[in-house]
Amino acid sequence: MCACRGACGVTWGLKPRVVHWLYVAIIVPSVTFASLVWWPGCQTASAKRKLSRIQRLACLGIMGAMRTTPTNAVEALICPPPPPGFGGSE
């Protein structure tokens, strides 16, 4: 996702719909693959930070927002599903 973010700009680079497609079609399936196996290890604070960072970069790329935009504001506008490990049974 970081390489994708480097290819995005407000007036140049990948379009927001392409960034959304990359996130939905490549990143989410890659992260959620075999999540039942690695889910217990995902409960650590460092793993949660890494998963939140991936989602934040995707949201910023989809919105075309600046990097100083608050995460909660961007997520409220896009309404992405929570990253694995942040769902229901905590």
C-alpha positions as CSV (number, residue, x, y, z in Angstrom):
1,M,0.0,0.0,0.0
2,C,2.9,2.3,0.6
3,A,4.1,1.9,-3.0
4,C,0.6,2.7,-4.2
5,R,0.4,5.8,-1.9
6,G,3.6,7.1,-3.5
7,A,1.9,6.8,-6.9
8,C,-1.0,8.9,-5.8
9,G,-1.3,12.7,-5.8
10,V,-4.2,15.2,-5.7
11,T,-3.7,16.2,-9.3
12,W,-1.7,13.2,-10.7
13,G,-1.2,9.5,-10.3
14,L,-3.7,6.8,-9.6
15,K,-7.4,7.7,-9.6
16,P,-9.3,7.2,-6.3
17,R,-11.4,4.4,-7.9
18,V,-8.2,2.5,-8.8
19,V,-6.9,2.8,-5.3
20,H,-10.2,1.5,-4.0
21,W,-10.1,-1.4,-6.4
22,L,-6.5,-2.2,-5.3
23,Y,-7.5,-2.1,-1.7
24,V,-10.6,-4.3,-2.2
25,A,-9.2,-6.7,-4.7
26,I,-5.6,-7.2,-3.5
27,I,-5.0,-5.8,0.0
28,V,-8.1,-7.1,1.8
29,P,-7.9,-10.6,0.5
30,S,-4.1,-10.8,1.2
31,V,-4.6,-9.6,4.8
32,T,-7.6,-11.8,5.5
33,F,-6.3,-15.0,4.0
34,A,-6.0,-17.6,6.7
35,S,-7.0,-15.1,9.3
36,L,-8.5,-17.8,11.5
37,V,-4.9,-19.1,12.0
38,W,-3.1,-15.8,12.7
39,W,-6.0,-14.0,14.4
40,P,-4.7,-14.6,18.0
41,G,-1.4,-13.0,17.1
42,C,-3.3,-10.0,15.8
43,Q,-4.5,-9.0,19.2
44,T,-1.2,-7.3,20.1
45,A,-1.0,-3.6,20.0
46,S,1.7,-3.5,17.4
47,A,-0.3,-5.8,15.0
48,K,-3.4,-3.5,15.5
49,R,-1.3,-0.5,14.6
50,K,0.0,-2.1,11.5
51,L,-3.5,-3.1,10.3
52,S,-4.8,0.4,11.1
53,R,-2.0,2.0,9.1
54,I,-2.8,-0.1,6.1
55,Q,-6.5,0.9,6.3
56,R,-5.5,4.6,6.9
57,L,-3.3,4.6,3.8
58,A,-6.1,3.1,1.7
59,C,-8.7,5.6,3.0
60,L,-6.4,8.5,2.2
61,G,-5.7,7.2,-1.3
62,I,-9.4,6.6,-1.9
63,M,-10.4,10.1,-0.7
64,G,-7.4,11.8,-2.2
65,A,-7.0,13.5,1.2
66,M,-3.9,15.0,2.6
67,R,-1.8,13.0,5.0
68,T,-2.7,15.3,7.9
69,T,-6.4,14.5,7.6
70,P,-7.7,12.8,10.8
71,T,-8.2,9.1,10.4
72,N,-11.6,9.1,12.0
73,A,-12.9,11.8,9.6
74,V,-11.8,9.9,6.5
75,E,-13.2,6.6,7.8
76,A,-16.5,8.2,8.7
77,L,-16.8,9.4,5.0
78,I,-15.7,6.1,3.4
79,C,-17.2,3.6,6.0
80,P,-14.6,0.8,5.3
81,P,-15.0,-2.5,7.2
82,P,-12.8,-2.8,10.3
83,P,-9.5,-4.4,9.8
84,P,-9.2,-8.1,10.9
85,G,-8.8,-8.4,14.6
86,F,-10.9,-5.3,15.4
87,G,-14.3,-6.9,14.9
88,G,-17.1,-7.9,17.2
89,S,-15.9,-10.4,19.8
90,E,-13.2,-8.3,21.7
